[in-house]
Amino acid sequence: MYIKNEIKSYLAAAGITLTDVVEKLNESLPDDKKTSVQNLSNKLSRGSLRYDEAHQIAEAIGKKIVWVDKGE
């Protein structure tokens, strides 16, 4: 559930809807790889979003995923 809330908060902050994200994602995908709002929403709800999909979403909303050392 954490990933769903995090992604939705980034979308809200950017003023972008899930529909907008799906449209941006589908622009660069072949027809057999396109996704739907319902499919993406289900993945977020189930917590089954793959890392590459999270990366694509970040790119679509002008963000990037960064790995940072936690420190000691």
N, CA, C and O atoms as a Tripos MOL2 file, in Angstrom:
@<TRIPOS>MOLECULE
protein
  288   287    72     0     0
PROTEIN
NO_CHARGES

@<TRIPOS>ATOM
      1 N           0.8150   -1.1950    0.0000 N.3       1 MET1
      2 CA          0.0000    0.0000    0.0000 C.3       1 MET1
      3 C           0.8630    1.2650    0.0000 C.2       1 MET1
      4 O           0.4310    2.3240   -0.4560 O.2       1 MET1
      5 N           2.0800    1.1400    0.5140 N.am      2 TYR2
      6 CA          2.9760    2.2860    0.5990 C.3       2 TYR2
      7 C           3.2740    2.8710   -0.7770 C.2       2 TYR2
      8 O           3.2260    4.0890   -0.9530 O.2       2 TYR2
      9 N           3.5790    2.0230   -1.7500 N.am      3 ILE3
     10 CA          3.9410    2.5070   -3.0880 C.3       3 ILE3
     11 C           2.7690    3.2230   -3.7400 C.2       3 ILE3
     12 O           2.9610    4.2240   -4.4300 O.2       3 ILE3
     13 N           1.5600    2.7220   -3.5290 N.am      4 LYS4
     14 CA          0.3730    3.3610   -4.0950 C.3       4 LYS4
     15 C           0.2290    4.7780   -3.5670 C.2       4 LYS4
     16 O           0.0280    5.7150   -4.3400 O.2       4 LYS4
     17 N           0.3300    4.9380   -2.2480 N.am      5 ASN5
     18 CA          0.1810    6.2610   -1.6490 C.3       5 ASN5
     19 C           1.2970    7.2060   -2.0780 C.2       5 ASN5
     20 O           1.0590    8.3900   -2.3170 O.2       5 ASN5
     21 N           2.5030    6.6830   -2.1720 N.am      6 GLU6
     22 CA          3.6320    7.5220   -2.5750 C.3       6 GLU6
     23 C           3.4620    8.0140   -4.0080 C.2       6 GLU6
     24 O           3.6200    9.2030   -4.2810 O.2       6 GLU6
     25 N           3.1460    7.1130   -4.9090 N.am      7 ILE7
     26 CA          2.9830    7.4980   -6.3130 C.3       7 ILE7
     27 C           1.8000    8.4520   -6.4660 C.2       7 ILE7
     28 O           1.8940    9.4450   -7.1880 O.2       7 ILE7
     29 N           0.6970    8.1610   -5.7970 N.am      8 LYS8
     30 CA         -0.4680    9.0410   -5.9000 C.3       8 LYS8
     31 C          -0.1710   10.4340   -5.3450 C.2       8 LYS8
     32 O          -0.6920   11.4240   -5.8570 O.2       8 LYS8
     33 N           0.6560   10.5210   -4.3100 N.am      9 SER9
     34 CA          0.9970   11.8460   -3.7680 C.3       9 SER9
     35 C           1.8720   12.6180   -4.7510 C.2       9 SER9
     36 O           1.7170   13.8300   -4.8980 O.2       9 SER9
     37 N           2.7880   11.9270   -5.4230 N.am     10 TYR10
     38 CA          3.6000   12.6000   -6.4500 C.3      10 TYR10
     39 C           2.7350   13.0700   -7.6080 C.2      10 TYR10
     40 O           2.9450   14.1610   -8.1400 O.2      10 TYR10
     41 N           1.7650   12.2550   -8.0010 N.am     11 LEU11
     42 CA          0.8580   12.6480   -9.0820 C.3      11 LEU11
     43 C           0.0520   13.8770   -8.6820 C.2      11 LEU11
     44 O          -0.0810   14.8210   -9.4620 O.2      11 LEU11
     45 N          -0.4810   13.8630   -7.4740 N.am     12 ALA12
     46 CA         -1.2840   14.9910   -7.0010 C.3      12 ALA12
     47 C          -0.4450   16.2660   -6.9410 C.2      12 ALA12
     48 O          -0.9050   17.3340   -7.3470 O.2      12 ALA12
     49 N           0.7780   16.1550   -6.4380 N.am     13 ALA13
     50 CA          1.6600   17.3180   -6.3380 C.3      13 ALA13
     51 C           1.9980   17.8960   -7.7090 C.2      13 ALA13
     52 O           2.1770   19.1040   -7.8620 O.2      13 ALA13
     53 N           2.0820   17.0090   -8.7070 N.am     14 ALA14
     54 CA          2.3990   17.4480  -10.0620 C.3      14 ALA14
     55 C           1.1450   17.8720  -10.8290 C.2      14 ALA14
     56 O           1.2390   18.3850  -11.9440 O.2      14 ALA14
     57 N          -0.0370   17.6540  -10.2250 N.am     15 GLY15
     58 CA         -1.2860   18.0110  -10.9000 C.3      15 GLY15
     59 C          -1.5820   17.1040  -12.0760 C.2      15 GLY15
     60 O          -2.1860   17.5290  -13.0610 O.2      15 GLY15
     61 N          -1.1530   15.8490  -11.9740 N.am     16 ILE16
     62 CA         -1.3130   14.8780  -13.0560 C.3      16 ILE16
     63 C          -2.2020   13.7430  -12.5640 C.2      16 ILE16
     64 O          -2.0660   13.2790  -11.4310 O.2      16 ILE16
     65 N          -3.1030   13.3060  -13.4170 N.am     17 THR17
     66 CA         -3.9710   12.1890  -13.0660 C.3      17 THR17
     67 C          -3.3550   10.8770  -13.5260 C.2      17 THR17
     68 O          -2.4200   10.8600  -14.3260 O.2      17 THR17
     69 N          -3.8820    9.8020  -13.0170 N.am     18 LEU18
     70 CA         -3.4330    8.4760  -13.4420 C.3      18 LEU18
     71 C          -3.7020    8.2830  -14.9340 C.2      18 LEU18
     72 O          -2.9260    7.6340  -15.6350 O.2      18 LEU18
     73 N          -4.7920    8.8450  -15.4020 N.am     19 THR19
     74 CA         -5.1170    8.7830  -16.8320 C.3      19 THR19
     75 C          -4.0380    9.4700  -17.6580 C.2      19 THR19
     76 O          -3.6290    8.9550  -18.6990 O.2      19 THR19
     77 N          -3.5730   10.6350  -17.1980 N.am     20 ASP20
     78 CA         -2.5040   11.3570  -17.8980 C.3      20 ASP20
     79 C          -1.2360   10.5130  -17.9620 C.2      20 ASP20
     80 O          -0.5680   10.4590  -18.9950 O.2      20 ASP20
     81 N          -0.9110    9.8560  -16.8520 N.am     21 VAL21
     82 CA          0.2900    9.0260  -16.7930 C.3      21 VAL21
     83 C           0.1830    7.8770  -17.7800 C.2      21 VAL21
     84 O           1.1310    7.5960  -18.5140 O.2      21 VAL21
     85 N          -0.9560    7.2150  -17.8030 N.am     22 VAL22
     86 CA         -1.1470    6.0790  -18.7170 C.3      22 VAL22
     87 C          -1.0170    6.5460  -20.1640 C.2      22 VAL22
     88 O          -0.4140    5.8540  -20.9840 O.2      22 VAL22
     89 N          -1.5740    7.7040  -20.4830 N.am     23 GLU23
     90 CA         -1.4560    8.2310  -21.8440 C.3      23 GLU23
     91 C           0.0050    8.4820  -22.2070 C.2      23 GLU23
     92 O           0.4340    8.1550  -23.3140 O.2      23 GLU23
     93 N           0.7750    9.0640  -21.2760 N.am     24 LYS24
     94 CA          2.1980    9.3140  -21.5300 C.3      24 LYS24
     95 C           2.9720    8.0090  -21.6740 C.2      24 LYS24
     96 O           3.8330    7.8830  -22.5440 O.2      24 LYS24
     97 N           2.6600    7.0380  -20.8160 N.am     25 LEU25
     98 CA          3.3460    5.7510  -20.9000 C.3      25 LEU25
     99 C           3.0560    5.0670  -22.2290 C.2      25 LEU25
    100 O           3.9570    4.4940  -22.8430 O.2      25 LEU25
    101 N           1.8210    5.1210  -22.6700 N.am     26 ASN26
    102 CA          1.4160    4.4240  -23.8880 C.3      26 ASN26
    103 C           1.9330    5.0710  -25.1660 C.2      26 ASN26
    104 O           1.9730    4.4230  -26.2130 O.2      26 ASN26
    105 N           2.3300    6.3450  -25.0950 N.am     27 GLU27
    106 CA          2.8470    7.0360  -26.2820 C.3      27 GLU27
    107 C           4.0370    6.3140  -26.8970 C.2      27 GLU27
    108 O           4.1650    6.2490  -28.1190 O.2      27 GLU27
    109 N           4.8970    5.7790  -26.0590 N.am     28 SER28
    110 CA          6.1370    5.1820  -26.5530 C.3      28 SER28
    111 C           6.0950    3.6550  -26.5970 C.2      28 SER28
    112 O           7.1180    3.0140  -26.8390 O.2      28 SER28
    113 N           4.9250    3.0740  -26.3670 N.am     29 LEU29
    114 CA          4.8190    1.6160  -26.3370 C.3      29 LEU29
    115 C           4.1110    1.0920  -27.5800 C.2      29 LEU29
    116 O           3.2150    1.7460  -28.1140 O.2      29 LEU29
    117 N           4.5160   -0.0880  -28.0380 N.am     30 PRO30
    118 CA          3.7760   -0.7110  -29.1390 C.3      30 PRO30
    119 C           2.3870   -1.1280  -28.6560 C.2      30 PRO30
    120 O           2.1620   -1.2750  -27.4540 O.2      30 PRO30
    121 N           1.4710   -1.3140  -29.5810 N.am     31 ASP31
    122 CA          0.0760   -1.6270  -29.2330 C.3      31 ASP31
    123 C          -0.0610   -2.8230  -28.3050 C.2      31 ASP31
    124 O          -0.9300   -2.8280  -27.4330 O.2      31 ASP31
    125 N           0.7790   -3.8340  -28.4740 N.am     32 ASP32
    126 CA          0.6430   -5.0350  -27.6450 C.3      32 ASP32
    127 C           1.2220   -4.8630  -26.2440 C.2      32 ASP32
    128 O           1.1070   -5.7670  -25.4160 O.2      32 ASP32
    129 N           1.8430   -3.7160  -25.9650 N.am     33 LYS33
    130 CA          2.4320   -3.4670  -24.6440 C.3      33 LYS33
    131 C           1.7210   -2.3450  -23.8820 C.2      33 LYS33
    132 O           2.0880   -2.0400  -22.7470 O.2      33 LYS33
    133 N           0.7160   -1.7350  -24.4930 N.am     34 LYS34
    134 CA          0.0240   -0.6180  -23.8560 C.3      34 LYS34
    135 C          -0.7550   -1.0840  -22.6340 C.2      34 LYS34
    136 O          -1.2020   -2.2290  -22.5580 O.2      34 LYS34
    137 N          -0.9040   -0.1840  -21.6950 N.am     35 THR35
    138 CA         -1.6050   -0.5020  -20.4550 C.3      35 THR35
    139 C          -2.8620    0.3440  -20.3530 C.2      35 THR35
    140 O          -3.0980    1.2220  -21.1830 O.2      35 THR35
    141 N          -3.6580    0.0820  -19.3450 N.am     36 SER36
    142 CA         -4.8770    0.8530  -19.1140 C.3      36 SER36
    143 C          -4.8210    1.4510  -17.7090 C.2      36 SER36
    144 O          -4.0150    1.0380  -16.8750 O.2      36 SER36
    145 N          -5.6750    2.4120  -17.4690 N.am     37 VAL37
    146 CA         -5.7500    3.0250  -16.1500 C.3      37 VAL37
    147 C          -6.1180    1.9630  -15.1230 C.2      37 VAL37
    148 O          -5.5450    1.9150  -14.0350 O.2      37 VAL37
    149 N          -7.0840    1.1080  -15.4760 N.am     38 GLN38
    150 CA         -7.5160    0.0600  -14.5550 C.3      38 GLN38
    151 C          -6.3720   -0.8950  -14.2270 C.2      38 GLN38
    152 O          -6.1990   -1.2790  -13.0700 O.2      38 GLN38
    153 N          -5.5950   -1.2790  -15.2280 N.am     39 ASN39
    154 CA         -4.4700   -2.1860  -15.0120 C.3      39 ASN39
    155 C          -3.4350   -1.5550  -14.0830 C.2      39 ASN39
    156 O          -2.9580   -2.2010  -13.1490 O.2      39 ASN39
    157 N          -3.0910   -0.3020  -14.3370 N.am     40 LEU40
    158 CA         -2.1050    0.3760  -13.4930 C.3      40 LEU40
    159 C          -2.6440    0.5640  -12.0780 C.2      40 LEU40
    160 O          -1.9190    0.3680  -11.1030 O.2      40 LEU40
    161 N          -3.8920    0.9370  -11.9680 N.am     41 SER41
    162 CA         -4.5130    1.1070  -10.6470 C.3      41 SER41
    163 C          -4.5050   -0.2070   -9.8640 C.2      41 SER41
    164 O          -4.2320   -0.2180   -8.6640 O.2      41 SER41
    165 N          -4.8030   -1.3030  -10.5420 N.am     42 ASN42
    166 CA         -4.7820   -2.6120   -9.8850 C.3      42 ASN42
    167 C          -3.3830   -2.9690   -9.4030 C.2      42 ASN42
    168 O          -3.2220   -3.4840   -8.2970 O.2      42 ASN42
    169 N          -2.3780   -2.7020  -10.2150 N.am     43 LYS43
    170 CA         -0.9920   -2.9880   -9.8120 C.3      43 LYS43
    171 C          -0.5980   -2.1770   -8.5890 C.2      43 LYS43
    172 O           0.0740   -2.6850   -7.6920 O.2      43 LYS43
    173 N          -1.0150   -0.9210   -8.5530 N.am     44 LEU44
    174 CA         -0.7180   -0.0810   -7.3960 C.3      44 LEU44
    175 C          -1.4280   -0.6030   -6.1550 C.2      44 LEU44
    176 O          -0.8410   -0.6390   -5.0730 O.2      44 LEU44
    177 N          -2.6790   -1.0030   -6.3000 N.am     45 SER45
    178 CA         -3.4530   -1.5080   -5.1580 C.3      45 SER45
    179 C          -2.8950   -2.8190   -4.6160 C.2      45 SER45
    180 O          -2.8500   -3.0350   -3.4050 O.2      45 SER45
    181 N          -2.4710   -3.6890   -5.5280 N.am     46 ARG46
    182 CA         -1.9290   -4.9850   -5.1180 C.3      46 ARG46
    183 C          -0.4780   -4.9000   -4.6750 C.2      46 ARG46
    184 O           0.0340   -5.8200   -4.0370 O.2      46 ARG46
    185 N           0.1860   -3.8030   -5.0090 N.am     47 GLY47
    186 CA          1.6110   -3.6870   -4.6970 C.3      47 GLY47
    187 C           2.4610   -4.5350   -5.6240 C.2      47 GLY47
    188 O           3.5480   -4.9750   -5.2500 O.2      47 GLY47
    189 N           1.9630   -4.7660   -6.8420 N.am     48 SER48
    190 CA          2.6750   -5.6320   -7.7800 C.3      48 SER48
    191 C           3.3440   -4.8470   -8.9160 C.2      48 SER48
    192 O           3.6780   -5.4130   -9.9570 O.2      48 SER48
    193 N           3.5310   -3.5610   -8.7070 N.am     49 LEU49
    194 CA          4.1920   -2.7300   -9.7000 C.3      49 LEU49
    195 C           5.6640   -3.1070   -9.7790 C.2      49 LEU49
    196 O           6.3420   -3.1870   -8.7540 O.2      49 LEU49
    197 N           6.1580   -3.3360  -10.9810 N.am     50 ARG50
    198 CA          7.5690   -3.6730  -11.1550 C.3      50 ARG50
    199 C           8.4200   -2.4000  -11.0850 C.2      50 ARG50
    200 O           7.9250   -1.2920  -11.2930 O.2      50 ARG50
    201 N           9.6900   -2.5840  -10.7910 N.am     51 TYR51
    202 CA         10.6030   -1.4470  -10.6800 C.3      51 TYR51
    203 C          10.6600   -0.6670  -11.9930 C.2      51 TYR51
    204 O          10.6380    0.5640  -11.9780 O.2      51 TYR51
    205 N          10.7330   -1.3560  -13.1100 N.am     52 ASP52
    206 CA         10.8140   -0.6480  -14.3900 C.3      52 ASP52
    207 C           9.5420    0.1580  -14.6570 C.2      52 ASP52
    208 O           9.6030    1.2150  -15.2850 O.2      52 ASP52
    209 N           8.4040   -0.3230  -14.1920 N.am     53 GLU53
    210 CA          7.1620    0.4260  -14.3450 C.3      53 GLU53
    211 C           7.1740    1.6780  -13.4560 C.2      53 GLU53
    212 O           6.7170    2.7420  -13.8740 O.2      53 GLU53
    213 N           7.6890    1.5500  -12.2480 N.am     54 ALA54
    214 CA          7.8110    2.7070  -11.3550 C.3      54 ALA54
    215 C           8.7560    3.7430  -11.9730 C.2      54 ALA54
    216 O           8.5140    4.9470  -11.8870 O.2      54 ALA54
    217 N           9.8160    3.2660  -12.5840 N.am     55 HIS55
    218 CA         10.7730    4.1570  -13.2500 C.3      55 HIS55
    219 C          10.0920    4.8880  -14.4050 C.2      55 HIS55
    220 O          10.2990    6.0890  -14.5830 O.2      55 HIS55
    221 N           9.2900    4.1860  -15.1830 N.am     56 GLN56
    222 CA          8.5760    4.7950  -16.3110 C.3      56 GLN56
    223 C           7.5710    5.8400  -15.8270 C.2      56 GLN56
    224 O           7.4180    6.8950  -16.4430 O.2      56 GLN56
    225 N           6.8930    5.5420  -14.7280 N.am     57 ILE57
    226 CA          5.9470    6.5030  -14.1580 C.3      57 ILE57
    227 C           6.6990    7.7580  -13.7140 C.2      57 ILE57
    228 O           6.2650    8.8760  -13.9900 O.2      57 ILE57
    229 N           7.8180    7.5710  -13.0310 N.am     58 ALA58
    230 CA          8.6190    8.7120  -12.5850 C.3      58 ALA58
    231 C           9.0350    9.5740  -13.7740 C.2      58 ALA58
    232 O           8.9210   10.7980  -13.7280 O.2      58 ALA58
    233 N           9.5080    8.9430  -14.8200 N.am     59 GLU59
    234 CA          9.9070    9.6740  -16.0220 C.3      59 GLU59
    235 C           8.7310   10.4330  -16.6140 C.2      59 GLU59
    236 O           8.8870   11.5730  -17.0520 O.2      59 GLU59
    237 N           7.5570    9.8170  -16.6330 N.am     60 ALA60
    238 CA          6.3690   10.4260  -17.2250 C.3      60 ALA60
    239 C           5.9290   11.6840  -16.4850 C.2      60 ALA60
    240 O           5.3070   12.5650  -17.0780 O.2      60 ALA60
    241 N           6.2480   11.7730  -15.1870 N.am     61 ILE61
    242 CA          5.8420   12.9540  -14.4160 C.3      61 ILE61
    243 C           7.0210   13.8760  -14.1070 C.2      61 ILE61
    244 O           6.9220   14.7690  -13.2640 O.2      61 ILE61
    245 N           8.1280   13.6480  -14.7970 N.am     62 GLY62
    246 CA          9.2820   14.5330  -14.6530 C.3      62 GLY62
    247 C          10.0910   14.3180  -13.3840 C.2      62 GLY62
    248 O          10.7170   15.2490  -12.8780 O.2      62 GLY62
    249 N          10.0810   13.1100  -12.8770 N.am     63 LYS63
    250 CA         10.8420   12.7650  -11.6690 C.3      63 LYS63
    251 C          11.8480   11.6740  -12.0120 C.2      63 LYS63
    252 O          11.8270   11.1180  -13.1110 O.2      63 LYS63
    253 N          12.7210   11.3760  -11.0700 N.am     64 LYS64
    254 CA         13.6070   10.2380  -11.2220 C.3      64 LYS64
    255 C          13.7410    9.5400   -9.8820 C.2      64 LYS64
    256 O          13.6140   10.1650   -8.8290 O.2      64 LYS64
    257 N          13.9940    8.2680   -9.9270 N.am     65 ILE65
    258 CA         14.1690    7.4780   -8.7160 C.3      65 ILE65
    259 C          15.6580    7.4720   -8.3860 C.2      65 ILE65
    260 O          16.4920    7.1690   -9.2390 O.2      65 ILE65
    261 N          15.9790    7.8090   -7.1440 N.am     66 VAL66
    262 CA         17.3730    7.9110   -6.7190 C.3      66 VAL66
    263 C          17.5930    6.9990   -5.5210 C.2      66 VAL66
    264 O          16.7850    6.9730   -4.5920 O.2      66 VAL66
    265 N          18.6740    6.2650   -5.5490 N.am     67 TRP67
    266 CA         19.0530    5.4100   -4.4280 C.3      67 TRP67
    267 C          20.0220    6.1970   -3.5580 C.2      67 TRP67
    268 O          21.0270    6.7140   -4.0460 O.2      67 TRP67
    269 N          19.7170    6.2850   -2.2740 N.am     68 VAL68
    270 CA         20.5260    7.0460   -1.3320 C.3      68 VAL68
    271 C          20.9290    6.1540   -0.1850 C.2      68 VAL68
    272 O          20.1120    5.3900    0.3290 O.2      68 VAL68
    273 N          22.1910    6.2430    0.2270 N.am     69 ASP69
    274 CA         22.6530    5.5000    1.3950 C.3      69 ASP69
    275 C          21.8710    5.9190    2.6200 C.2      69 ASP69
    276 O          21.6240    7.1070    2.8280 O.2      69 ASP69
    277 N          21.4810    4.9520    3.4300 N.am     70 LYS70
    278 CA         20.7400    5.2460    4.6530 C.3      70 LYS70
    279 C          21.6480    5.8130    5.7270 C.2      70 LYS70
    280 O          21.1800    6.5070    6.6300 O.2      70 LYS70
    281 N          22.9090    5.5350    5.6450 N.am     71 GLY71
    282 CA         23.8200    5.9630    6.6780 C.3      71 GLY71
    283 C          23.8070    4.9660    7.8140 C.2      71 GLY71
    284 O          23.1410    3.9340    7.7320 O.2      71 GLY71
    285 N          24.5120    5.2550    8.8400 N.am     72 GLU72
    286 CA         24.6070    4.3190    9.9710 C.3      72 GLU72
    287 C          23.7780    4.7710   11.1260 C.2      72 GLU72
    288 O          23.7420    4.1030   12.1590 O.2      72 GLU72
@<TRIPOS>BOND
     1     1     2 1
     2     2     3 1
     3     3     4 2
     4     3     5 am
     5     5     6 1
     6     6     7 1
     7     7     8 2
     8     7     9 am
     9     9    10 1
    10    10    11 1
    11    11    12 2
    12    11    13 am
    13    13    14 1
    14    14    15 1
    15    15    16 2
    16    15    17 am
    17    17    18 1
    18    18    19 1
    19    19    20 2
    20    19    21 am
    21    21    22 1
    22    22    23 1
    23    23    24 2
    24    23    25 am
    25    25    26 1
    26    26    27 1
    27    27    28 2
    28    27    29 am
    29    29    30 1
    30    30    31 1
    31    31    32 2
    32    31    33 am
    33    33    34 1
    34    34    35 1
    35    35    36 2
    36    35    37 am
    37    37    38 1
    38    38    39 1
    39    39    40 2
    40    39    41 am
    41    41    42 1
    42    42    43 1
    43    43    44 2
    44    43    45 am
    45    45    46 1
    46    46    47 1
    47    47    48 2
    48    47    49 am
    49    49    50 1
    50    50    51 1
    51    51    52 2
    52    51    53 am
    53    53    54 1
    54    54    55 1
    55    55    56 2
    56    55    57 am
    57    57    58 1
    58    58    59 1
    59    59    60 2
    60    59    61 am
    61    61    62 1
    62    62    63 1
    63    63    64 2
    64    63    65 am
    65    65    66 1
    66    66    67 1
    67    67    68 2
    68    67    69 am
    69    69    70 1
    70    70    71 1
    71    71    72 2
    72    71    73 am
    73    73    74 1
    74    74    75 1
    75    75    76 2
    76    75    77 am
    77    77    78 1
    78    78    79 1
    79    79    80 2
    80    79    81 am
    81    81    82 1
    82    82    83 1
    83    83    84 2
    84    83    85 am
    85    85    86 1
    86    86    87 1
    87    87    88 2
    88    87    89 am
    89    89    90 1
    90    90    91 1
    91    91    92 2
    92    91    93 am
    93    93    94 1
    94    94    95 1
    95    95    96 2
    96    95    97 am
    97    97    98 1
    98    98    99 1
    99    99   100 2
   100    99   101 am
   101   101   102 1
   102   102   103 1
   103   103   104 2
   104   103   105 am
   105   105   106 1
   106   106   107 1
   107   107   108 2
   108   107   109 am
   109   109   110 1
   110   110   111 1
   111   111   112 2
   112   111   113 am
   113   113   114 1
   114   114   115 1
   115   115   116 2
   116   115   117 am
   117   117   118 1
   118   118   119 1
   119   119   120 2
   120   119   121 am
   121   121   122 1
   122   122   123 1
   123   123   124 2
   124   123   125 am
   125   125   126 1
   126   126   127 1
   127   127   128 2
   128   127   129 am
   129   129   130 1
   130   130   131 1
   131   131   132 2
   132   131   133 am
   133   133   134 1
   134   134   135 1
   135   135   136 2
   136   135   137 am
   137   137   138 1
   138   138   139 1
   139   139   140 2
   140   139   141 am
   141   141   142 1
   142   142   143 1
   143   143   144 2
   144   143   145 am
   145   145   146 1
   146   146   147 1
   147   147   148 2
   148   147   149 am
   149   149   150 1
   150   150   151 1
   151   151   152 2
   152   151   153 am
   153   153   154 1
   154   154   155 1
   155   155   156 2
   156   155   157 am
   157   157   158 1
   158   158   159 1
   159   159   160 2
   160   159   161 am
   161   161   162 1
   162   162   163 1
   163   163   164 2
   164   163   165 am
   165   165   166 1
   166   166   167 1
   167   167   168 2
   168   167   169 am
   169   169   170 1
   170   170   171 1
   171   171   172 2
   172   171   173 am
   173   173   174 1
   174   174   175 1
   175   175   176 2
   176   175   177 am
   177   177   178 1
   178   178   179 1
   179   179   180 2
   180   179   181 am
   181   181   182 1
   182   182   183 1
   183   183   184 2
   184   183   185 am
   185   185   186 1
   186   186   187 1
   187   187   188 2
   188   187   189 am
   189   189   190 1
   190   190   191 1
   191   191   192 2
   192   191   193 am
   193   193   194 1
   194   194   195 1
   195   195   196 2
   196   195   197 am
   197   197   198 1
   198   198   199 1
   199   199   200 2
   200   199   201 am
   201   201   202 1
   202   202   203 1
   203   203   204 2
   204   203   205 am
   205   205   206 1
   206   206   207 1
   207   207   208 2
   208   207   209 am
   209   209   210 1
   210   210   211 1
   211   211   212 2
   212   211   213 am
   213   213   214 1
   214   214   215 1
   215   215   216 2
   216   215   217 am
   217   217   218 1
   218   218   219 1
   219   219   220 2
   220   219   221 am
   221   221   222 1
   222   222   223 1
   223   223   224 2
   224   223   225 am
   225   225   226 1
   226   226   227 1
   227   227   228 2
   228   227   229 am
   229   229   230 1
   230   230   231 1
   231   231   232 2
   232   231   233 am
   233   233   234 1
   234   234   235 1
   235   235   236 2
   236   235   237 am
   237   237   238 1
   238   238   239 1
   239   239   240 2
   240   239   241 am
   241   241   242 1
   242   242   243 1
   243   243   244 2
   244   243   245 am
   245   245   246 1
   246   246   247 1
   247   247   248 2
   248   247   249 am
   249   249   250 1
   250   250   251 1
   251   251   252 2
   252   251   253 am
   253   253   254 1
   254   254   255 1
   255   255   256 2
   256   255   257 am
   257   257   258 1
   258   258   259 1
   259   259   260 2
   260   259   261 am
   261   261   262 1
   262   262   263 1
   263   263   264 2
   264   263   265 am
   265   265   266 1
   266   266   267 1
   267   267   268 2
   268   267   269 am
   269   269   270 1
   270   270   271 1
   271   271   272 2
   272   271   273 am
   273   273   274 1
   274   274   275 1
   275   275   276 2
   276   275   277 am
   277   277   278 1
   278   278   279 1
   279   279   280 2
   280   279   281 am
   281   281   282 1
   282   282   283 1
   283   283   284 2
   284   283   285 am
   285   285   286 1
   286   286   287 1
   287   287   288 2
@<TRIPOS>SUBSTRUCTURE
     1 MET1         2 RESIDUE 1 A MET
     2 TYR2         6 RESIDUE 1 A TYR
     3 ILE3        10 RESIDUE 1 A ILE
     4 LYS4        14 RESIDUE 1 A LYS
     5 ASN5        18 RESIDUE 1 A ASN
     6 GLU6        22 RESIDUE 1 A GLU
     7 ILE7        26 RESIDUE 1 A ILE
     8 LYS8        30 RESIDUE 1 A LYS
     9 SER9        34 RESIDUE 1 A SER
    10 TYR10       38 RESIDUE 1 A TYR
    11 LEU11       42 RESIDUE 1 A LEU
    12 ALA12       46 RESIDUE 1 A ALA
    13 ALA13       50 RESIDUE 1 A ALA
    14 ALA14       54 RESIDUE 1 A ALA
    15 GLY15       58 RESIDUE 1 A GLY
    16 ILE16       62 RESIDUE 1 A ILE
    17 THR17       66 RESIDUE 1 A THR
    18 LEU18       70 RESIDUE 1 A LEU
    19 THR19       74 RESIDUE 1 A THR
    20 ASP20       78 RESIDUE 1 A ASP
    21 VAL21       82 RESIDUE 1 A VAL
    22 VAL22       86 RESIDUE 1 A VAL
    23 GLU23       90 RESIDUE 1 A GLU
    24 LYS24       94 RESIDUE 1 A LYS
    25 LEU25       98 RESIDUE 1 A LEU
    26 ASN26      102 RESIDUE 1 A ASN
    27 GLU27      106 RESIDUE 1 A GLU
    28 SER28      110 RESIDUE 1 A SER
    29 LEU29      114 RESIDUE 1 A LEU
    30 PRO30      118 RESIDUE 1 A PRO
    31 ASP31      122 RESIDUE 1 A ASP
    32 ASP32      126 RESIDUE 1 A ASP
    33 LYS33      130 RESIDUE 1 A LYS
    34 LYS34      134 RESIDUE 1 A LYS
    35 THR35      138 RESIDUE 1 A THR
    36 SER36      142 RESIDUE 1 A SER
    37 VAL37      146 RESIDUE 1 A VAL
    38 GLN38      150 RESIDUE 1 A GLN
    39 ASN39      154 RESIDUE 1 A ASN
    40 LEU40      158 RESIDUE 1 A LEU
    41 SER41      162 RESIDUE 1 A SER
    42 ASN42      166 RESIDUE 1 A ASN
    43 LYS43      170 RESIDUE 1 A LYS
    44 LEU44      174 RESIDUE 1 A LEU
    45 SER45      178 RESIDUE 1 A SER
    46 ARG46      182 RESIDUE 1 A ARG
    47 GLY47      186 RESIDUE 1 A GLY
    48 SER48      190 RESIDUE 1 A SER
    49 LEU49      194 RESIDUE 1 A LEU
    50 ARG50      198 RESIDUE 1 A ARG
    51 TYR51      202 RESIDUE 1 A TYR
    52 ASP52      206 RESIDUE 1 A ASP
    53 GLU53      210 RESIDUE 1 A GLU
    54 ALA54      214 RESIDUE 1 A ALA
    55 HIS55      218 RESIDUE 1 A HIS
    56 GLN56      222 RESIDUE 1 A GLN
    57 ILE57      226 RESIDUE 1 A ILE
    58 ALA58      230 RESIDUE 1 A ALA
    59 GLU59      234 RESIDUE 1 A GLU
    60 ALA60      238 RESIDUE 1 A ALA
    61 ILE61      242 RESIDUE 1 A ILE
    62 GLY62      246 RESIDUE 1 A GLY
    63 LYS63      250 RESIDUE 1 A LYS
    64 LYS64      254 RESIDUE 1 A LYS
    65 ILE65      258 RESIDUE 1 A ILE
    66 VAL66      262 RESIDUE 1 A VAL
    67 TRP67      266 RESIDUE 1 A TRP
    68 VAL68      270 RESIDUE 1 A VAL
    69 ASP69      274 RESIDUE 1 A ASP
    70 LYS70      278 RESIDUE 1 A LYS
    71 GLY71      282 RESIDUE 1 A GLY
    72 GLU72      286 RESIDUE 1 A GLU
